[in-house]
Amino acid sequence: MDNIEILNHKGQAIASVSGNSLLISEPQDALDLMAECRYKGADSIIVQEANFHSRFFDLKTGLAGDILQKFSTYRMRIAIVGDFTKFTSKSLGDFIFESNKMGHVNFVGSVEEAKEALAN
């Protein structure tokens, strides 16, 4: 699996996934990632947008809902780092807005923003 670094931010152990060979393309991929991060002591994960299959950002596929439901079920917070302005779907924009408001799933523009979101 890609490099997983454990960051300590404001007393929180946060796993930060780097590299682009990891592709989360189905719920099992997310479960495997969560298991490895929990094993390393983290209960939150920072993942880059590029680590998700492009279908994730097409809400009609249901992939985002299926994957993010796993994070909710197993009580692991996630921050997805990327430039989400390139997506023109109103439903995706609404989904990102609502997710960020709830705080369990965060869509952010930088790793620093991700650390702050997950430490709160």
Buried (B, 14 or more C-beta within 10 A) or exposed (E): EBEBEEBEBEEBBBBBBBEEEBBBBBBEBBBBBBEBBBEEEBBBBBBBBEBBBEBBBBBEEEBBEEBBEBBEEEEBBBBBBBEBEEBEEEEBBEBBEEBBEEEBBBBBEEBEBBBBBBBE
